[in-house]
């Protein structure tokens, strides 16, 4: 069973996506930027909406809860920044290993980065 662009296929591997296909070198630049940036944009928008809804909901009860939520926000942003920084580092490592055609170390780096 293999995953391909149309879903899961019970066929052979030749009809599915190649395991070492590099879309960075083959996909048009505009489409690549859009497909790579949309998940991050979506994630940040959901996170911002989550914080706004929390503030509105808790603000209806009392000021102490709203203060606690406001104080927790910088810590939350710090953790998100740490995770994003780690992701950038892992991405750089994996990209270099893919450029060297060292797929084993690229796979290991991606696995350990998660």
N, C-alpha and C positions, 0 to 999 in steps of 0.2 A: 504494500500500500504506500503510495507516494503522494505528496502534495504538489499540485500544479496550479496554474493560473485559473483554472476552471473549478478548482476544489480538490477533493481527494480522488485519486485514481487508483484502481486496482491493477493497472497496466504495468509495463516495464518502465525502468528508470529513463529510458531514452525519450519517452513522451512527456516527461515531467521536467521541472526546473532543475537545472544542473546545480550540484551542491556547491561549486566554486564559481558560480556566475557572478561577475562583478558589474553591478548596475552603475557604479560610479564612472566607469569608463565607456559605457555603451548608451546610457539614457541621455536624451537631450537635456541641456543645462536647465532650462526653465522648468521642465517637468520634474527634474531631479530635485531642484530647490523646493518646489511646491510639495512634493511627496515627502521630502525629508523634514520640512518645517511644520507641516500641518499637525502632526502629533504633538509637538511642543507647544504650538499656539493653542490647540484644543486643551491640553493639560493645564496651561497657565490660566486660561479663561475659566475653566471649571474651578480651579483653586481660588481664584479671585471671587467668583460667585459664591463659593462655599463660605469664604470669610465675610462677605457682605451679608449673606443670609443669616449667618451666626450672629453677627452684630445686631441686626434688626430684631431677631427673635429674642436674644438675651436682653437687649435694651428695653424691651417691653416689660420686663420683670423688675429689674433694679439696676442701679448704677454700679454696684459692686461687681456684679457678673460681667457687665460691659467692660469694667476696668480690668478684670482678670483676663478676659478675651483679648483686650488690647495689649496687655503685657505679654501674653503668650505668642502674639503674632511675630515679634522679632525672632524669638527662638525657633518658631516654625520656619521662617524665612532662612535662618542660618542653617538649619538642617537641609532644607531644599537646595540651598547654595552649595553645601558640602556634597550632596548627592550629584548635583549637576557638574561640579568640578571633577568628581571621580569619574563620571560618565565621559567627560571630555578627555581625560587622561587615558581611559580604557580605549576610547574611540581612536585616539592618536596611535596607541600601541598596536591595535588591531590593524589599522590602516597601513602602518609601516610594515607589518608582517605580511599583509596581503600583497603589498607592493614588492616585497622580496620573494613572493611566491612560497612563503613558508606557512602553509595552511594549517599545519599541526599547532604551531605556536599561536597563530591567530585564533584558532578555535579554543585553545587553552586560555588565552587572554580574555576572550569574550566570556567564556564560562566562568572564570574566576572573578571577572568584573561584576557579574550578576550576583 
